[in-house]
Amino acid sequence: MRPEKLEQRAIQAGIRASKKRHHLVSMEELLKLKIQTMPVTLRGFLIVAGAVAILLAVIGWPLSADHHQVLLGIGGGVSVILGIFGIRRTFETIADANAVEGIGALLEGILSAIGSAVDL
């Protein structure tokens, strides 16, 4: 994930958490927030592909065997659910995995952006 996207999603998650908790999030709270890591285009593709698979399972094409239809329907359902919910990880895990340079400066910038965006 690109650092710009990571920062943008962390700011959005921090703003939501600050409004929910009625105080600005601290550094530790920010690191524990879960951030969506799956791109929107991939999530949209999974939803559409899963819906098509479910539709094909219902109408029985391309395989007419019942067990094939069930497997196609289950696979489509899993794909739709994964597309809807995506993959979420904590900010700390993402930053460690991507070895974000200057994590302290990045966190300070995110916290200042959250502070300027939230009116509590």
C-alpha positions as CSV (number, residue, x, y, z in Angstrom):
1,M,0.0,0.0,0.0
2,R,1.3,3.4,-0.9
3,P,2.2,5.7,2.0
4,E,-0.1,8.4,0.8
5,K,-3.1,6.1,0.8
6,L,-2.1,4.7,4.1
7,E,-1.9,8.2,5.6
8,Q,-5.3,9.2,4.1
9,R,-7.0,6.1,5.4
10,A,-5.4,6.5,8.9
11,I,-6.6,10.1,9.0
12,Q,-10.2,9.0,8.1
13,A,-10.1,6.2,10.7
14,G,-8.7,8.6,13.3
15,I,-11.4,11.2,12.7
16,R,-14.1,8.5,13.0
17,A,-12.6,7.1,16.2
18,S,-12.2,10.6,17.7
19,K,-15.8,11.5,17.0
20,K,-16.9,8.1,18.4
21,R,-14.8,8.4,21.6
22,H,-15.4,12.2,22.1
23,H,-11.7,13.0,22.4
24,L,-8.7,13.2,20.1
25,V,-7.1,9.8,19.7
26,S,-3.6,9.3,21.3
27,M,-0.6,7.8,19.5
28,E,-1.3,4.4,21.1
29,E,-5.0,4.5,20.1
30,L,-4.1,5.5,16.5
31,L,-1.7,2.5,16.2
32,K,-4.5,0.1,17.3
33,L,-7.1,1.4,14.8
34,K,-8.1,-0.9,12.0
35,I,-7.6,0.4,8.4
36,Q,-9.0,-1.0,5.2
37,T,-6.1,-2.4,3.1
38,M,-8.0,-3.8,0.1
39,P,-8.3,-1.4,-2.8
40,V,-11.8,-0.3,-3.8
41,T,-11.5,-1.5,-7.3
42,L,-10.6,-5.0,-6.1
43,R,-13.5,-5.0,-3.7
44,G,-15.9,-3.9,-6.4
45,F,-14.6,-6.7,-8.7
46,L,-15.1,-9.3,-6.0
47,I,-18.7,-8.2,-5.4
48,V,-19.5,-8.3,-9.1
49,A,-17.7,-11.6,-9.8
50,G,-19.4,-13.2,-6.7
51,A,-22.8,-12.0,-7.8
52,V,-22.3,-13.4,-11.3
53,A,-21.1,-16.7,-9.8
54,I,-24.3,-16.9,-7.6
55,L,-26.5,-16.1,-10.6
56,L,-24.8,-18.8,-12.6
57,A,-25.2,-21.3,-9.8
58,V,-28.9,-20.4,-9.6
59,I,-29.6,-20.8,-13.3
60,G,-27.3,-23.9,-13.6
61,W,-24.9,-22.8,-16.2
62,P,-22.2,-23.9,-17.2
63,L,-22.4,-27.1,-15.0
64,S,-25.7,-28.8,-14.4
65,A,-24.5,-31.0,-11.6
66,D,-26.0,-30.0,-8.2
67,H,-22.8,-30.3,-6.3
68,H,-21.1,-28.0,-8.8
69,Q,-23.9,-25.4,-8.5
70,V,-23.6,-25.5,-4.7
71,L,-19.8,-25.0,-4.8
72,L,-20.2,-22.2,-7.3
73,G,-22.8,-20.5,-5.1
74,I,-20.7,-20.9,-2.0
75,G,-17.6,-19.5,-3.8
76,G,-19.7,-16.6,-5.1
77,G,-21.1,-15.9,-1.6
78,V,-17.6,-15.9,-0.1
79,S,-16.4,-13.5,-2.8
80,V,-19.3,-11.1,-2.2
81,I,-18.7,-11.1,1.6
82,L,-15.0,-10.5,1.1
83,G,-15.7,-7.7,-1.3
84,I,-18.2,-6.1,1.1
85,F,-16.0,-6.2,4.2
86,G,-12.5,-6.2,2.6
87,I,-9.4,-6.8,4.6
88,R,-8.7,-4.7,7.7
89,R,-5.5,-4.5,9.6
90,T,-4.2,-2.4,12.4
91,F,-2.2,0.7,11.5
92,E,0.7,-0.6,13.5
93,T,0.8,-3.9,11.6
94,I,0.6,-2.1,8.2
95,A,3.4,0.4,9.2
96,D,5.6,-2.4,10.4
97,A,5.0,-4.6,7.3
98,N,5.6,-1.7,4.8
99,A,8.6,-0.4,6.8
100,V,7.2,3.1,6.5
101,E,10.1,5.6,6.7
102,G,9.9,8.1,9.5
103,I,6.9,6.6,11.2
104,G,7.1,9.1,14.1
105,A,6.8,12.1,11.7
106,L,4.0,10.3,9.8
107,L,2.1,9.7,13.1
108,E,2.6,13.3,14.2
109,G,1.2,14.5,10.8
110,I,-1.8,12.2,11.0
111,L,-2.6,13.3,14.6
112,S,-2.3,17.0,13.7
113,A,-4.6,16.4,10.7
114,I,-7.1,14.6,12.9
115,G,-6.9,17.4,15.5
116,S,-7.6,20.1,12.8
117,A,-10.5,18.1,11.2
118,V,-12.4,17.2,14.4
119,D,-14.5,19.6,16.3
120,L,-15.4,18.1,19.6
